[in-house]
């Protein structure tokens, strides 16, 4: 749950690019590619760079799914009001 980058790989393919393209032509580190593949946390500078490279919007490269922690917080917050 949380942020997922499956759309990144789809957008990358639709643009005729590969992970190799990102690392060798746009200077994204192999470690960053691995973090994205594992849906790990990346900073907004990386998201901005990817959107610029792919000429797309944020929603074209990532999705957000609410996790149980956020659901529990929402329930608690709604009870308090």
N, C-alpha and C positions, 0 to 999 in steps of 0.2 A: 504494500500500500504506500501511499505518499506520491512522490513525483516519479513518473516513468518516462523514458526516452524512446519508446518504440517508434513513435512518429518521426523521430530524428532519422532513424535508419531508412524509413519509408521515403521521407523527403529527400534524403541523400541519394537514394537510388533513382527517384524521379528526376533528379537534377543531373543524373549521369555521373555522379561522384562516388568515391569509395572512402573507406577509412584511411587508406593509403594517401589519397588526395589531401585529406585533412591534415595528416601528419607531415607530409613532405612538401606540400605547396602552401599550406596555410599555417604552419608552425604550431599545430596542436600536438601536445606531447602524447606518446603512446600511453602514458599513465592516465592522462585525461580521457582518452578513448576508452580505456578499461573502466574508469569510474562511471562513464556514461553507460557502458554496456551493463554494468552491475546496478544501475539506477542509484548510484551513490550521490552524495551531495556535491554540487559544483557551484561556484560563485556566479553572480549575475554578469560579471565581465565575460565569462565563458559563454553564457547564454546569448549575450549581446553579440559576441564575435561569431557564434554559429548562425545567428539570424542574419548578420551582415554577409557572411560567406554565402549562405544559401538564399539570400534575398527573400526572406520569409518572415512570418510573424511567430511569436512565441508558441502559440497554439499549434503551429505546424511542426514543432519539434518536441513538445512535452505535453503530458497530461497529468492531472492531479486526481488522485482517488483518496477520499477521506478515510482515515484509519480509525481504529477503535479508540485510541486516545482522544482524538478530536471529537468522536461521537460522544464519549463519556463526558468530555468538557462541555459540549453543547447541552447535554441533558442536565448537567449540574447548573450551568448558566441559566437555562430556561426555568429551572425550579426556583432559582434565587430571585427572579423578577416577578 
